[in-house]
Amino acid sequence: MSKKIKVAVIGCGGIANGKHLPSLSQVEQVELVAFCDIIEERATKAAAEYGVEGAKVYTDFRKLLAETDVEVIHVCTPNDSHAEITVASLESGRHVMCEKPMAKTAEQARQMLDAAKRTGKKLSIAYQNRFRDDSMYLKQLCEEGELGDIYLGKALALRRRAVPTWGVFLDEEKQGGGPLIDIGTHALDLTLWLMDNYEPKSVTGQVFHKLGDRENAANAFGPWNPEEFKVEDSAFGFITMKNGATIILESSWAINMVDIGEARTMLCGTEGGADMTNGLRINGEKNSRLYDTKIDLGAGGVAFYDGKVENEAVREARTWIEAIIEDKEPVVKPEQALVVTEILEAIYESAKTGKAVYFD
């Protein structure tokens, strides 16, 4: 019988129920034994639906850490509490998967990384888009040099009208921002990972609050309350890396644009290019002729990830738990997630000051 890993989930709201709990429940080595939420009913409901017999329910995460023998914590709370809960969990001897972004601020993210290094416990951030079939296939091509030296990336996270109107998404104090920190973070992580470049030199950014003050606006999730809409509705960044490579980041919850999509990337290299505009396409030159090829990803599993057919959320959960059991590095390293947060913070800072932000 394979080893069972005891897991607790702190924060039993939308992202826990939408991704973490159903995904973890499909990983055979996992036992969900404890649930915590400041609203007890949510933790109780999650425990009844996903927990083992006798699963514990808490409203105070510190009590959970003190009273249970869990090995792994999943942090699924608003951004402003990621650091506090993650650091406490690591210091109590647990491995931690924290929902994205790593933290509300870069300083908080650095505290999390320091705690992981100090305790020797594993820390990973939930950037599940790395685990999509198209992302993993493109990563393999990049590693094999198919695109050559990648010097331009576009990180795209654009919604025409899909402002989240539930939870704390519109609360700048709890979240730290709007679409940039919510969905832009996924596109940026994906692009940096594919380019394998984590050394930013400078960042220039601009944010807009152009549509958020509208009453009864058309929106996929119903009209938003303009008085609650405290964050930007769009944000854009121009990022120069130390090796000269450039990344353009575009993110929005509400923009007058028809060509939209989330967690997409476009890459341009010396030997070829790739984009996720309409499926995964690779372009290049052979025998003095240009070509572009659409990759068929529907022909079965992903061979270089054990050939298992599963969605990205389950694949993320499984590879995370396997990293703990086999004592290997997680796919999403905290050092990488920290750079994402540093760049996001620099875009907000540049927008506020009107100046470029330079990294040491």
Short mmCIF file of the C-alpha atoms (twelve columns), coordinates in Angstrom:
data_MODEL
# 
_entry.id   MODEL 
# 
loop_
_atom_site.group_PDB 
_atom_site.id 
_atom_site.type_symbol 
_atom_site.label_atom_id 
_atom_site.label_alt_id 
_atom_site.label_comp_id 
_atom_site.label_asym_id 
_atom_site.label_seq_id 
_atom_site.Cartn_x 
_atom_site.Cartn_y 
_atom_site.Cartn_z 
_atom_site.pdbx_PDB_model_num 
ATOM 1   C CA . MET A 1   0.000   0.000  0.000   1 
ATOM 2   C CA . SER A 2   1.379   3.393  -0.992  1 
ATOM 3   C CA . LYS A 3   2.105   5.964  1.678   1 
ATOM 4   C CA . LYS A 4   -0.810  8.217  2.607   1 
ATOM 5   C CA . ILE A 5   -0.160  11.913 3.091   1 
ATOM 6   C CA . LYS A 6   -2.385  13.752 5.562   1 
ATOM 7   C CA . VAL A 7   -3.480  17.102 4.146   1 
ATOM 8   C CA . ALA A 8   -5.314  20.069 5.666   1 
ATOM 9   C CA . VAL A 9   -6.946  22.902 3.736   1 
ATOM 10  C CA . ILE A 10  -7.027  26.393 5.226   1 
ATOM 11  C CA . GLY A 11  -9.642  28.534 3.509   1 
ATOM 12  C CA . CYS A 12  -12.671 26.588 2.258   1 
ATOM 13  C CA . GLY A 13  -14.111 29.127 -0.178  1 
ATOM 14  C CA . GLY A 14  -14.261 29.335 -3.949  1 
ATOM 15  C CA . ILE A 15  -10.745 28.288 -4.987  1 
ATOM 16  C CA . ALA A 16  -10.652 25.436 -2.472  1 
ATOM 17  C CA . ASN A 17  -13.945 24.002 -3.680  1 
ATOM 18  C CA . GLY A 18  -13.337 24.869 -7.316  1 
ATOM 19  C CA . LYS A 19  -9.844  23.362 -7.569  1 
ATOM 20  C CA . HIS A 20  -7.898  22.138 -4.528  1 
ATOM 21  C CA . LEU A 21  -10.434 19.863 -2.837  1 
ATOM 22  C CA . PRO A 22  -11.774 18.032 -5.908  1 
ATOM 23  C CA . SER A 23  -8.226  17.650 -7.251  1 
ATOM 24  C CA . LEU A 24  -6.689  16.390 -4.011  1 
ATOM 25  C CA . SER A 25  -9.568  13.945 -3.618  1 
ATOM 26  C CA . GLN A 26  -8.463  12.290 -6.881  1 
ATOM 27  C CA . VAL A 27  -4.884  11.716 -5.686  1 
ATOM 28  C CA . GLU A 28  -4.837  8.228  -4.170  1 
ATOM 29  C CA . GLN A 29  -2.009  9.016  -1.708  1 
ATOM 30  C CA . VAL A 30  -3.973  11.867 -0.074  1 
ATOM 31  C CA . GLU A 31  -6.130  11.849 3.034   1 
ATOM 32  C CA . LEU A 32  -7.975  15.121 3.664   1 
ATOM 33  C CA . VAL A 33  -8.122  15.160 7.454   1 
ATOM 34  C CA . ALA A 34  -8.622  18.792 8.547   1 
ATOM 35  C CA . PHE A 35  -10.444 21.870 7.263   1 
ATOM 36  C CA . CYS A 36  -10.293 25.471 8.442   1 
ATOM 37  C CA . ASP A 37  -12.289 28.573 7.563   1 
ATOM 38  C CA . ILE A 38  -13.281 31.698 9.471   1 
ATOM 39  C CA . ILE A 39  -16.857 30.767 8.480   1 
ATOM 40  C CA . GLU A 40  -17.314 27.446 10.260  1 
ATOM 41  C CA . GLU A 41  -20.153 26.293 8.003   1 
ATOM 42  C CA . ARG A 42  -17.836 26.332 4.981   1 
ATOM 43  C CA . ALA A 43  -15.246 24.163 6.718   1 
ATOM 44  C CA . THR A 44  -17.956 21.792 7.946   1 
ATOM 45  C CA . LYS A 45  -19.409 21.438 4.446   1 
ATOM 46  C CA . ALA A 46  -15.963 20.802 2.925   1 
ATOM 47  C CA . ALA A 47  -15.182 18.183 5.588   1 
ATOM 48  C CA . ALA A 48  -18.467 16.390 4.931   1 
ATOM 49  C CA . GLU A 49  -17.908 16.355 1.183   1 
ATOM 50  C CA . TYR A 50  -14.170 15.638 0.950   1 
ATOM 51  C CA . GLY A 51  -12.857 14.638 4.360   1 
ATOM 52  C CA . VAL A 52  -12.011 11.221 5.775   1 
ATOM 53  C CA . GLU A 53  -14.194 9.849  8.540   1 
ATOM 54  C CA . GLY A 54  -13.627 11.932 11.653  1 
ATOM 55  C CA . ALA A 55  -12.097 14.873 9.748   1 
ATOM 56  C CA . LYS A 56  -11.518 17.873 12.025  1 
ATOM 57  C CA . VAL A 57  -13.047 21.334 11.502  1 
ATOM 58  C CA . TYR A 58  -11.450 24.590 12.698  1 
ATOM 59  C CA . THR A 59  -12.022 28.331 12.513  1 
ATOM 60  C CA . ASP A 60  -8.511  29.186 13.783  1 
ATOM 61  C CA . PHE A 61  -5.613  27.967 11.629  1 
ATOM 62  C CA . ARG A 62  -3.165  28.135 14.549  1 
ATOM 63  C CA . LYS A 63  -5.313  25.696 16.496  1 
ATOM 64  C CA . LEU A 64  -5.312  23.361 13.500  1 
ATOM 65  C CA . LEU A 65  -1.514  23.523 13.327  1 
ATOM 66  C CA . ALA A 66  -1.212  22.825 17.064  1 
ATOM 67  C CA . GLU A 67  -3.732  19.990 17.326  1 
ATOM 68  C CA . THR A 68  -3.359  17.919 14.144  1 
ATOM 69  C CA . ASP A 69  -0.639  15.668 12.763  1 
ATOM 70  C CA . VAL A 70  -1.093  16.737 9.148   1 
ATOM 71  C CA . GLU A 71  1.991   16.771 6.910   1 
ATOM 72  C CA . VAL A 72  0.790   19.168 4.216   1 
ATOM 73  C CA . ILE A 73  -1.149  22.443 4.299   1 
ATOM 74  C CA . HIS A 74  -2.964  23.990 1.341   1 
ATOM 75  C CA . VAL A 75  -3.467  27.734 1.838   1 
ATOM 76  C CA . CYS A 76  -6.560  28.949 -0.044  1 
ATOM 77  C CA . THR A 77  -7.253  32.291 1.641   1 
ATOM 78  C CA . PRO A 78  -7.223  35.913 0.400   1 
ATOM 79  C CA . ASN A 79  -3.827  37.233 -0.696  1 
ATOM 80  C CA . ASP A 80  -3.192  39.356 2.391   1 
ATOM 81  C CA . SER A 81  -3.086  36.285 4.663   1 
ATOM 82  C CA . HIS A 82  -0.938  34.006 2.457   1 
ATOM 83  C CA . ALA A 83  2.325   34.951 4.162   1 
ATOM 84  C CA . GLU A 84  1.124   34.738 7.771   1 
ATOM 85  C CA . ILE A 85  -0.474  31.313 7.337   1 
ATOM 86  C CA . THR A 86  2.292   29.906 5.138   1 
ATOM 87  C CA . VAL A 87  5.128   30.982 7.439   1 
ATOM 88  C CA . ALA A 88  3.326   29.600 10.501  1 
ATOM 89  C CA . SER A 89  2.622   26.327 8.682   1 
ATOM 90  C CA . LEU A 90  6.238   25.922 7.546   1 
ATOM 91  C CA . GLU A 91  7.542   26.737 11.018  1 
ATOM 92  C CA . SER A 92  5.224   24.088 12.474  1 
ATOM 93  C CA . GLY A 93  6.953   21.489 10.290  1 
ATOM 94  C CA . ARG A 94  4.482   21.220 7.409   1 
ATOM 95  C CA . HIS A 95  4.984   21.393 3.656   1 
ATOM 96  C CA . VAL A 96  2.841   24.103 2.025   1 
ATOM 97  C CA . MET A 97  1.048   24.587 -1.260  1 
ATOM 98  C CA . CYS A 98  -0.163  28.211 -1.346  1 
ATOM 99  C CA . GLU A 99  -2.689  29.504 -3.829  1 
ATOM 100 C CA . LYS A 100 -1.431  32.121 -6.285  1 
ATOM 101 C CA . PRO A 101 -0.129  34.779 -6.192  1 
ATOM 102 C CA . MET A 102 2.597   33.942 -3.686  1 
ATOM 103 C CA . ALA A 103 1.658   36.934 -1.529  1 
ATOM 104 C CA . LYS A 104 0.133   40.398 -1.585  1 
ATOM 105 C CA . THR A 105 3.583   42.031 -1.507  1 
ATOM 106 C CA . ALA A 106 7.104   41.038 -2.508  1 
ATOM 107 C CA . GLU A 107 8.298   41.503 1.084   1 
ATOM 108 C CA . GLN A 108 5.704   39.007 2.314   1 
ATOM 109 C CA . ALA A 109 6.730   36.591 -0.443  1 
ATOM 110 C CA . ARG A 110 10.364  36.877 0.652   1 
ATOM 111 C CA . GLN A 111 9.308   36.020 4.219   1 
ATOM 112 C CA . MET A 112 7.665   32.861 2.879   1 
ATOM 113 C CA . LEU A 113 10.764  31.853 0.921   1 
ATOM 114 C CA . ASP A 114 12.998  32.543 3.925   1 
ATOM 115 C CA . ALA A 115 10.771  30.343 6.105   1 
ATOM 116 C CA . ALA A 116 10.947  27.497 3.593   1 
ATOM 117 C CA . LYS A 117 14.742  27.701 3.477   1 
ATOM 118 C CA . ARG A 118 15.012  27.992 7.255   1 
ATOM 119 C CA . THR A 119 12.764  25.004 7.974   1 
ATOM 120 C CA . GLY A 120 13.774  22.799 5.059   1 
ATOM 121 C CA . LYS A 121 10.117  22.218 4.242   1 
ATOM 122 C CA . LYS A 122 8.751   22.283 0.705   1 
ATOM 123 C CA . LEU A 123 6.840   25.323 -0.519  1 
ATOM 124 C CA . SER A 124 5.060   25.611 -3.841  1 
ATOM 125 C CA . ILE A 125 2.627   28.103 -5.372  1 
ATOM 126 C CA . ALA A 126 -0.496  27.007 -7.245  1 
ATOM 127 C CA . TYR A 127 0.278   28.003 -10.835 1 
ATOM 128 C CA . GLN A 128 -1.687  25.147 -12.388 1 
ATOM 129 C CA . ASN A 129 -1.467  26.475 -15.953 1 
ATOM 130 C CA . ARG A 130 2.049   25.034 -16.175 1 
ATOM 131 C CA . PHE A 131 0.381   21.625 -16.049 1 
ATOM 132 C CA . ARG A 132 -1.832  22.064 -19.113 1 
ATOM 133 C CA . ASP A 133 -1.084  19.770 -22.048 1 
ATOM 134 C CA . ASP A 134 -0.187  22.688 -24.334 1 
ATOM 135 C CA . SER A 135 2.056   24.308 -21.719 1 
ATOM 136 C CA . MET A 136 3.984   21.105 -21.020 1 
ATOM 137 C CA . TYR A 137 4.392   20.318 -24.711 1 
ATOM 138 C CA . LEU A 138 5.690   23.836 -25.390 1 
ATOM 139 C CA . LYS A 139 8.027   23.629 -22.378 1 
ATOM 140 C CA . GLN A 140 9.525   20.472 -23.856 1 
ATOM 141 C CA . LEU A 141 10.078  22.212 -27.204 1 
ATOM 142 C CA . CYS A 142 11.731  25.182 -25.466 1 
ATOM 143 C CA . GLU A 143 14.048  22.909 -23.495 1 
ATOM 144 C CA . GLU A 144 15.014  21.088 -26.701 1 
ATOM 145 C CA . GLY A 145 15.964  24.399 -28.324 1 
ATOM 146 C CA . GLU A 146 13.209  24.320 -30.932 1 
ATOM 147 C CA . LEU A 147 12.645  28.082 -30.586 1 
ATOM 148 C CA . GLY A 148 16.303  28.987 -30.075 1 
ATOM 149 C CA . ASP A 149 17.072  32.034 -27.949 1 
ATOM 150 C CA . ILE A 150 13.682  33.389 -26.851 1 
ATOM 151 C CA . TYR A 151 13.957  37.174 -26.745 1 
ATOM 152 C CA . LEU A 152 10.289  38.258 -26.781 1 
ATOM 153 C CA . GLY A 153 7.349   36.992 -24.777 1 
ATOM 154 C CA . LYS A 154 3.783   38.233 -24.497 1 
ATOM 155 C CA . ALA A 155 1.862   37.230 -21.375 1 
ATOM 156 C CA . LEU A 156 -1.875  37.562 -21.991 1 
ATOM 157 C CA . ALA A 157 -4.764  37.404 -19.529 1 
ATOM 158 C CA . LEU A 158 -7.676  39.292 -21.068 1 
ATOM 159 C CA . ARG A 159 -11.409 39.127 -20.418 1 
ATOM 160 C CA . ARG A 160 -13.912 41.212 -22.337 1 
ATOM 161 C CA . ARG A 161 -16.364 41.330 -19.403 1 
ATOM 162 C CA . ALA A 162 -15.771 38.821 -16.621 1 
ATOM 163 C CA . VAL A 163 -15.245 40.736 -13.398 1 
ATOM 164 C CA . PRO A 164 -15.485 38.407 -10.362 1 
ATOM 165 C CA . THR A 165 -18.203 39.881 -8.158  1 
ATOM 166 C CA . TRP A 166 -17.975 37.432 -5.241  1 
ATOM 167 C CA . GLY A 167 -15.558 37.060 -2.348  1 
ATOM 168 C CA . VAL A 168 -12.871 39.732 -1.940  1 
ATOM 169 C CA . PHE A 169 -11.714 40.098 -5.546  1 
ATOM 170 C CA . LEU A 170 -12.675 43.800 -5.662  1 
ATOM 171 C CA . ASP A 171 -11.096 44.564 -2.264  1 
ATOM 172 C CA . GLU A 172 -7.658  46.136 -2.764  1 
ATOM 173 C CA . GLU A 173 -6.758  45.823 0.921   1 
ATOM 174 C CA . LYS A 174 -7.215  42.039 0.985   1 
ATOM 175 C CA . GLN A 175 -6.067  41.238 -2.562  1 
ATOM 176 C CA . GLY A 176 -3.462  43.879 -3.361  1 
ATOM 177 C CA . GLY A 177 -4.903  44.543 -6.809  1 
ATOM 178 C CA . GLY A 178 -7.294  43.406 -9.518  1 
ATOM 179 C CA . PRO A 179 -6.794  41.466 -12.752 1 
ATOM 180 C CA . LEU A 180 -3.015  41.935 -12.732 1 
ATOM 181 C CA . ILE A 181 -2.522  40.073 -9.454  1 
ATOM 182 C CA . ASP A 182 -5.454  37.706 -10.112 1 
ATOM 183 C CA . ILE A 183 -5.086  36.431 -13.689 1 
ATOM 184 C CA . GLY A 184 -2.085  38.387 -15.000 1 
ATOM 185 C CA . THR A 185 -0.015  36.459 -12.472 1 
ATOM 186 C CA . HIS A 186 -0.833  33.168 -14.257 1 
ATOM 187 C CA . ALA A 187 0.160   34.500 -17.685 1 
ATOM 188 C CA . LEU A 188 3.396   35.974 -16.334 1 
ATOM 189 C CA . ASP A 189 4.360   32.789 -14.490 1 
ATOM 190 C CA . LEU A 190 3.738   30.718 -17.605 1 
ATOM 191 C CA . THR A 191 5.803   33.034 -19.809 1 
ATOM 192 C CA . LEU A 192 8.775   33.288 -17.422 1 
ATOM 193 C CA . TRP A 193 8.780   29.500 -16.987 1 
ATOM 194 C CA . LEU A 194 8.741   28.795 -20.721 1 
ATOM 195 C CA . MET A 195 11.500  31.356 -21.328 1 
ATOM 196 C CA . ASP A 196 13.408  30.001 -18.295 1 
ATOM 197 C CA . ASN A 197 14.338  33.563 -17.422 1 
ATOM 198 C CA . TYR A 198 13.954  34.901 -13.883 1 
ATOM 199 C CA . GLU A 199 16.279  37.896 -13.891 1 
ATOM 200 C CA . PRO A 200 14.320  41.126 -14.479 1 
ATOM 201 C CA . LYS A 201 16.226  44.356 -15.053 1 
ATOM 202 C CA . SER A 202 13.458  46.965 -15.276 1 
ATOM 203 C CA . VAL A 203 9.673   47.256 -15.335 1 
ATOM 204 C CA . THR A 204 7.369   49.952 -16.643 1 
ATOM 205 C CA . GLY A 205 3.640   49.666 -16.047 1 
ATOM 206 C CA . GLN A 206 0.270   51.321 -16.288 1 
ATOM 207 C CA . VAL A 207 -3.054  50.468 -14.693 1 
ATOM 208 C CA . PHE A 208 -6.551  51.683 -15.552 1 
ATOM 209 C CA . HIS A 209 -9.877  52.027 -13.776 1 
ATOM 210 C CA . LYS A 210 -11.952 52.956 -16.808 1 
ATOM 211 C CA . LEU A 211 -15.001 50.688 -16.621 1 
ATOM 212 C CA . GLY A 212 -15.248 49.819 -12.920 1 
ATOM 213 C CA . ASP A 213 -17.395 52.818 -12.010 1 
ATOM 214 C CA . ARG A 214 -20.263 51.838 -14.335 1 
ATOM 215 C CA . GLU A 215 -23.698 50.907 -13.020 1 
ATOM 216 C CA . ASN A 216 -25.433 47.774 -14.359 1 
ATOM 217 C CA . ALA A 217 -22.546 46.950 -16.685 1 
ATOM 218 C CA . ALA A 218 -22.705 43.841 -18.844 1 
ATOM 219 C CA . ASN A 219 -20.695 41.164 -17.062 1 
ATOM 220 C CA . ALA A 220 -20.470 37.367 -17.174 1 
ATOM 221 C CA . PHE A 221 -20.942 37.187 -13.394 1 
ATOM 222 C CA . GLY A 222 -23.658 39.831 -13.136 1 
ATOM 223 C CA . PRO A 223 -23.285 43.594 -12.615 1 
ATOM 224 C CA . TRP A 224 -20.616 44.696 -10.175 1 
ATOM 225 C CA . ASN A 225 -21.106 47.293 -7.461  1 
ATOM 226 C CA . PRO A 226 -19.062 50.365 -8.500  1 
ATOM 227 C CA . GLU A 227 -18.658 51.376 -4.845  1 
ATOM 228 C CA . GLU A 228 -16.952 48.058 -4.081  1 
ATOM 229 C CA . PHE A 229 -14.742 48.097 -7.185  1 
ATOM 230 C CA . LYS A 230 -11.565 49.423 -5.528  1 
ATOM 231 C CA . VAL A 231 -9.016  47.770 -7.853  1 
ATOM 232 C CA . GLU A 232 -7.941  48.327 -11.449 1 
ATOM 233 C CA . ASP A 233 -9.955  46.831 -14.308 1 
ATOM 234 C CA . SER A 234 -6.908  46.604 -16.621 1 
ATOM 235 C CA . ALA A 235 -3.124  46.609 -16.172 1 
ATOM 236 C CA . PHE A 236 -0.197  46.432 -18.554 1 
ATOM 237 C CA . GLY A 237 3.528   45.969 -18.087 1 
ATOM 238 C CA . PHE A 238 6.718   46.183 -20.138 1 
ATOM 239 C CA . ILE A 239 9.449   44.044 -18.603 1 
ATOM 240 C CA . THR A 240 13.106  44.010 -19.671 1 
ATOM 241 C CA . MET A 241 15.234  41.112 -18.493 1 
ATOM 242 C CA . LYS A 242 18.958  41.308 -17.712 1 
ATOM 243 C CA . ASN A 243 19.843  39.391 -20.882 1 
ATOM 244 C CA . GLY A 244 17.861  41.900 -22.990 1 
ATOM 245 C CA . ALA A 245 14.785  39.713 -23.485 1 
ATOM 246 C CA . THR A 246 11.483  41.557 -23.267 1 
ATOM 247 C CA . ILE A 247 8.083   40.527 -21.902 1 
ATOM 248 C CA . ILE A 248 4.863   42.435 -22.516 1 
ATOM 249 C CA . LEU A 249 2.112   41.671 -19.985 1 
ATOM 250 C CA . GLU A 250 -1.539  42.466 -20.693 1 
ATOM 251 C CA . SER A 251 -4.273  41.770 -18.153 1 
ATOM 252 C CA . SER A 252 -7.884  42.823 -17.792 1 
ATOM 253 C CA . TRP A 253 -11.195 41.758 -16.323 1 
ATOM 254 C CA . ALA A 254 -13.141 44.186 -18.502 1 
ATOM 255 C CA . ILE A 255 -11.854 45.589 -21.775 1 
ATOM 256 C CA . ASN A 256 -13.400 46.397 -25.133 1 
ATOM 257 C CA . MET A 257 -11.570 43.663 -27.027 1 
ATOM 258 C CA . VAL A 258 -12.863 40.628 -28.897 1 
ATOM 259 C CA . ASP A 259 -9.610  38.632 -29.108 1 
ATOM 260 C CA . ILE A 260 -9.426  37.489 -25.500 1 
ATOM 261 C CA . GLY A 261 -8.076  34.591 -23.481 1 
ATOM 262 C CA . GLU A 262 -6.456  33.780 -20.158 1 
ATOM 263 C CA . ALA A 263 -3.081  32.360 -19.204 1 
ATOM 264 C CA . ARG A 264 -1.832  32.490 -22.778 1 
ATOM 265 C CA . THR A 265 1.636   33.212 -24.024 1 
ATOM 266 C CA . MET A 266 3.330   34.131 -27.286 1 
ATOM 267 C CA . LEU A 267 7.057   33.494 -27.680 1 
ATOM 268 C CA . CYS A 268 9.513   34.650 -30.335 1 
ATOM 269 C CA . GLY A 269 12.940  33.046 -30.589 1 
ATOM 270 C CA . THR A 270 15.838  32.978 -33.012 1 
ATOM 271 C CA . GLU A 271 14.837  29.584 -34.434 1 
ATOM 272 C CA . GLY A 272 11.060  29.758 -34.202 1 
ATOM 273 C CA . GLY A 273 8.022   31.059 -32.403 1 
ATOM 274 C CA . ALA A 274 4.933   29.802 -30.617 1 
ATOM 275 C CA . ASP A 275 1.554   31.115 -29.568 1 
ATOM 276 C CA . MET A 276 -1.605  29.933 -27.818 1 
ATOM 277 C CA . THR A 277 -3.991  32.259 -29.663 1 
ATOM 278 C CA . ASN A 278 -6.057  29.500 -31.239 1 
ATOM 279 C CA . GLY A 279 -4.691  26.281 -29.841 1 
ATOM 280 C CA . LEU A 280 -0.942  25.765 -29.745 1 
ATOM 281 C CA . ARG A 281 0.867   26.865 -32.914 1 
ATOM 282 C CA . ILE A 282 4.554   26.642 -33.718 1 
ATOM 283 C CA . ASN A 283 6.121   28.687 -36.509 1 
ATOM 284 C CA . GLY A 284 9.536   28.778 -38.109 1 
ATOM 285 C CA . GLU A 285 11.576  28.373 -41.275 1 
ATOM 286 C CA . LYS A 286 12.710  25.204 -43.069 1 
ATOM 287 C CA . ASN A 287 14.447  24.864 -46.402 1 
ATOM 288 C CA . SER A 288 14.108  28.623 -47.050 1 
ATOM 289 C CA . ARG A 289 10.343  28.458 -46.545 1 
ATOM 290 C CA . LEU A 290 8.183   29.703 -43.680 1 
ATOM 291 C CA . TYR A 291 5.859   27.282 -41.920 1 
ATOM 292 C CA . ASP A 292 3.390   27.192 -39.058 1 
ATOM 293 C CA . THR A 293 1.995   24.081 -37.472 1 
ATOM 294 C CA . LYS A 294 -0.964  23.620 -35.161 1 
ATOM 295 C CA . ILE A 295 -0.194  20.958 -32.573 1 
ATOM 296 C CA . ASP A 296 -2.818  18.242 -32.037 1 
ATOM 297 C CA . LEU A 297 -2.979  17.695 -28.281 1 
ATOM 298 C CA . GLY A 298 -6.062  15.490 -28.340 1 
ATOM 299 C CA . ALA A 299 -4.390  12.218 -29.199 1 
ATOM 300 C CA . GLY A 300 -4.039  10.859 -25.667 1 
ATOM 301 C CA . GLY A 301 -2.027  11.475 -22.533 1 
ATOM 302 C CA . VAL A 302 1.102   13.507 -22.114 1 
ATOM 303 C CA . ALA A 303 3.875   10.968 -22.356 1 
ATOM 304 C CA . PHE A 304 6.467   12.943 -20.444 1 
ATOM 305 C CA . TYR A 305 4.100   13.157 -17.462 1 
ATOM 306 C CA . ASP A 306 3.466   9.406  -17.106 1 
ATOM 307 C CA . GLY A 307 0.974   9.347  -19.983 1 
ATOM 308 C CA . LYS A 308 -1.964  9.968  -17.664 1 
ATOM 309 C CA . VAL A 309 -4.992  11.759 -19.050 1 
ATOM 310 C CA . GLU A 310 -6.020  14.251 -16.359 1 
ATOM 311 C CA . ASN A 311 -6.740  17.951 -16.160 1 
ATOM 312 C CA . GLU A 312 -4.149  20.482 -15.065 1 
ATOM 313 C CA . ALA A 313 -5.536  20.881 -11.536 1 
ATOM 314 C CA . VAL A 314 -5.348  17.144 -10.776 1 
ATOM 315 C CA . ARG A 315 -1.935  16.925 -12.426 1 
ATOM 316 C CA . GLU A 316 -0.745  19.831 -10.268 1 
ATOM 317 C CA . ALA A 317 -1.992  18.154 -7.080  1 
ATOM 318 C CA . ARG A 318 -0.533  14.769 -7.991  1 
ATOM 319 C CA . THR A 319 2.938   16.030 -8.927  1 
ATOM 320 C CA . TRP A 320 3.021   18.148 -5.742  1 
ATOM 321 C CA . ILE A 321 2.204   15.179 -3.520  1 
ATOM 322 C CA . GLU A 322 4.683   12.993 -5.416  1 
ATOM 323 C CA . ALA A 323 7.386   15.631 -4.837  1 
ATOM 324 C CA . ILE A 324 6.782   15.274 -1.092  1 
ATOM 325 C CA . ILE A 325 6.722   11.466 -1.098  1 
ATOM 326 C CA . GLU A 326 9.810   11.203 -3.327  1 
ATOM 327 C CA . ASP A 327 11.575  14.176 -1.699  1 
ATOM 328 C CA . LYS A 328 12.193  16.120 -4.893  1 
ATOM 329 C CA . GLU A 329 11.754  19.761 -5.861  1 
ATOM 330 C CA . PRO A 330 8.225   20.881 -6.726  1 
ATOM 331 C CA . VAL A 331 7.573   21.947 -10.319 1 
ATOM 332 C CA . VAL A 332 6.713   25.481 -9.170  1 
ATOM 333 C CA . LYS A 333 9.646   26.646 -7.067  1 
ATOM 334 C CA . PRO A 334 9.097   29.452 -4.523  1 
ATOM 335 C CA . GLU A 335 12.098  31.356 -5.909  1 
ATOM 336 C CA . GLN A 336 10.325  31.529 -9.270  1 
ATOM 337 C CA . ALA A 337 7.002   32.602 -7.759  1 
ATOM 338 C CA . LEU A 338 8.802   35.342 -5.834  1 
ATOM 339 C CA . VAL A 339 10.047  36.873 -9.103  1 
ATOM 340 C CA . VAL A 340 6.472   36.883 -10.419 1 
ATOM 341 C CA . THR A 341 5.312   38.802 -7.345  1 
ATOM 342 C CA . GLU A 342 8.258   41.211 -7.562  1 
ATOM 343 C CA . ILE A 343 7.387   42.047 -11.169 1 
ATOM 344 C CA . LEU A 344 3.668   42.489 -10.413 1 
ATOM 345 C CA . GLU A 345 4.529   44.827 -7.544  1 
ATOM 346 C CA . ALA A 346 6.888   46.766 -9.819  1 
ATOM 347 C CA . ILE A 347 4.113   47.274 -12.387 1 
ATOM 348 C CA . TYR A 348 1.837   48.744 -9.699  1 
ATOM 349 C CA . GLU A 349 4.710   50.889 -8.397  1 
ATOM 350 C CA . SER A 350 5.590   52.168 -11.871 1 
ATOM 351 C CA . ALA A 351 1.952   53.018 -12.560 1 
ATOM 352 C CA . LYS A 352 1.793   54.959 -9.301  1 
ATOM 353 C CA . THR A 353 5.010   56.937 -9.780  1 
ATOM 354 C CA . GLY A 354 5.094   57.249 -13.546 1 
ATOM 355 C CA . LYS A 355 8.670   55.962 -13.511 1 
ATOM 356 C CA . ALA A 356 10.398  52.721 -14.415 1 
ATOM 357 C CA . VAL A 357 11.323  50.398 -11.560 1 
ATOM 358 C CA . TYR A 358 14.861  48.997 -11.675 1 
ATOM 359 C CA . PHE A 359 16.019  45.755 -10.060 1 
ATOM 360 C CA . ASP A 360 19.447  45.340 -8.493  1 
# 
